[in-house]
Amino acid sequence: MHLKDQSELFRGLQNKEQNVLLTLTSFVSEGLQVLKLFKSLHRTRQNVFKNDPRALEAARLKINEEFKNNKDETSSEKIAELMKIGSDVEVVLRTSVIQGVHTGADKLLLIPRKELLLDNIPFCDPPTHKL
């Protein structure tokens, strides 16, 4: 084998190694993002359903089931789609779910979290200037 052929072969191997490294890096990065979302969903679940063992367990099972069902997914597009759905679910849980407790046959006591309570600031139209 000539020196020129060897250097071309070496460059080809370097390019393949770089491609493999880039692919591995993207898989690792994707995996870390998935793990971060998984942990975020569980933290949100613990905060939203605090003091409700049934809801805590049901949410835990559902989160784990969804991640387990999709653990073998390799398509980057599908993973990105699933990540978007998961992050949307986390936002909905965090911003829209309020706990309620039955206090009577026709009564429900709502227990909002502090982060859901907003200051009641009355709306004020800006003053209009007359010409």
DANORLIN-V239638 format. One line per field, one symbol per residue. phi: phi as a letter, one per 30 degrees, with the letter a starting at -180 (. if undefined). psi: psi as a letter, one per 20 degrees, with the letter a starting at -180 (. if undefined). A space follows every 10 residues. Layout:
BEGIN
phi->???
psi->???
END
This chain:
BEGIN
phi->.ddddddddd dddddddddd dddddddddd dddddddedd ddddedddce ibeddedddd dddddddddc dcdcdddddd dddddddddd ddedcbcbdb bdcadcbbcd bddedddcdd cddbdddccc d
psi->prhghghggg gghggggggg ggggghgggg hhhggggghg ghggghggkp jnhghggghg gggggghghj hjpiphghgg ghhggghggg ggghiippqq ppiahkqpop nqqhiipqpn pqppqqqqpp .
END
